[in-house]
Amino acid sequence: MISGIGGIGVDFAFRDQLEAMRREPGQPSHYLMLGSIFEKLGRRAEAGAAVEKAQTLAAEARRG
């Protein structure tokens, strides 16, 4: 179980996002979702890093 919060739902969501990121590492939405999960866990620094990664990937995609 993920430390800091109980519940199978969050554990499943976290594992699901990691798997999605493994399959499509360049997809910004995966990092946004991971940031949301981290936020729910109270892990603000990790949430911020995930959102920053999403923004970087989105900017790179726009540049082509």
Protein Blocks (a to p, Z undefined) as FASTA:
>chain_A
ZZhiacjklmmmmmmmmmmmmmmmmlmklmmmmmmmmmmnopaklmmmmmmmmmmmmmmm
mnZZ
